[in-house]
Amino acid sequence: MSESTKPVSPTAHYRPETRLVHSGTLRSEFGETSEALFLTQGYVYDTAEQCEARFKGEDPGYIYSRYSNPTIGMFERRMIELEGAEAGRSTATGMAAVTTAVLAPLKAGDHVVAAKAMFGSCRYVIEDLLPRYGIASTLVDGLDLDQWRKAVRPNTKTFFLESPTNPTLDVLDIGAIAEIAHQGGARLIVDNVFATPIWQSPLTLGADVVVYSATKHIDGQGRCLGGMILGTEAFVAEHLHNFMRQTGPSISPFNAWVLLKGLETLGVRVRAQTESAAVIADALAQHPKISRLVYPGRADHPQAALVKKQMRGGSTLVGFEVKGGKAGAFRALNALKIARISNNLGDAKSLVTHPATTTHQRLAPEARAELGISEGFIRLSVGLEHRDDLIEDLHQALDKA
Ligand SMILES: *Cc1c(COP(=O)(O)O)cnc(C)c1O
């Protein structure tokens, strides 16, 4: 959680590819090419006076790595410039980012509206955790703008959504939902994990806050956890600064360094994975063992027009329903040789997930059915392997379904 990071050279005006490589770099006196990893808990001061000034906020240096750290600051600055946000703070995990962004600005008596199709743990925070602290929440069908409108109460402070949704890849109208939120005096927080900063910029579409699990595409190589919250200077100063300093959801400098280096290749990885995902979606769409396939970017996606309007590219994820329910899906999953069974996504390695028994097993069967998460539904996160190998692997596995 940095507070005082200034980039070596202002890079905010460069194109995204350049920002991914250069933004936020703080070069030390040794002139290193690759960003340094500052594995330090604390900092020392030249004098007691300097230390006092630092604590008073009159001297801009570092105090303690729960508050800020040069490596963490470089990661945050790169994310801020990539997203085009005014400010941001990183966290230990994506869930720490979601929980902090949602909870920090609220108090007992407030109300939250959220789209019911979301990552299982996000749904726990909104549906189970908030009400225990006197914060009411309403879950709506995120695709139905009327439901968002009708859910607004005088005490509604926050709207929360994910788009594309996990795992069914529905695409929600961020601009229209932001407008409804703002009319009701609420802020819109968007979990942009599935779209990645490469394909979607929620702040430009009208959202107030963006959250990431950096664990996914931003690392992209399955190594470490991390999260990020991005928004205005005012949001960070008013709602995050003290909350995060005192409650401590801080990221490790080591993980921030891994993620900082991950950002350098984020654009090329996400582009390659998306191109492969599009080809794989087309190759699977007509497979006789598949009853339904969803891919943002295909003309038959239920919100195809909206995908074109609010996203710059499709997705690295493909969703499909295997005939024969859970047994059929399990036979296909067990027969895969390259794509591995996992609950993760965004990795260089292709990963397959059975949401009904993993990420969404906590939900009642009716709640799953309502979200379109059937027993045969599989989420495929396309990696960096050769797409023809993946297609051959998927075909031989589906033949066994
Ligand atoms: C994984 C994920 C999270 C949580 O991130 P962690 O880093 O695992 O804590 C939140 N939202 C979405 C959409 C995710 O896919």
The ligand as a Tripos MOL2 file, in Angstrom:
@<TRIPOS>MOLECULE
LIG
   15    15     1     0     0
SMALL
NO_CHARGES

@<TRIPOS>ATOM
      1 C1        -10.5420  -15.4400   -8.0880 C.3       1 LIG1
      2 C2        -11.5250  -14.3660   -8.0640 C.ar      1 LIG1
      3 C3        -11.6670  -13.5480   -6.9380 C.ar      1 LIG1
      4 C4        -10.8650  -13.7770   -5.6780 C.3       1 LIG1
      5 O1         -9.4990  -13.6350   -5.8620 O.3       1 LIG1
      6 P1         -8.3790  -14.3230   -4.9150 P.3       1 LIG1
      7 O2         -7.1150  -13.7410   -5.3900 O.co2     1 LIG1
      8 O3         -8.4890  -15.8030   -5.1320 O.co2     1 LIG1
      9 O4         -8.7170  -13.9660   -3.5150 O.co2     1 LIG1
     10 C5        -12.6020  -12.5360   -6.9870 C.ar      1 LIG1
     11 N1        -13.3670  -12.3300   -8.0730 N.ar      1 LIG1
     12 C6        -13.2610  -13.1080   -9.1770 C.ar      1 LIG1
     13 C7        -14.1240  -12.8440  -10.3360 C.3       1 LIG1
     14 C8        -12.3390  -14.1450   -9.2100 C.ar      1 LIG1
     15 O5        -12.2330  -14.9170  -10.3040 O.3       1 LIG1
@<TRIPOS>BOND
     1     1     2 1
     2     2     3 ar
     3     2    14 ar
     4     3     4 1
     5     3    10 ar
     6     4     5 1
     7     5     6 1
     8     6     7 2
     9     6     8 1
    10     6     9 1
    11    10    11 ar
    12    11    12 ar
    13    12    13 1
    14    12    14 ar
    15    14    15 1
@<TRIPOS>SUBSTRUCTURE
     1 LIG1         1 GROUP 0 **** ****
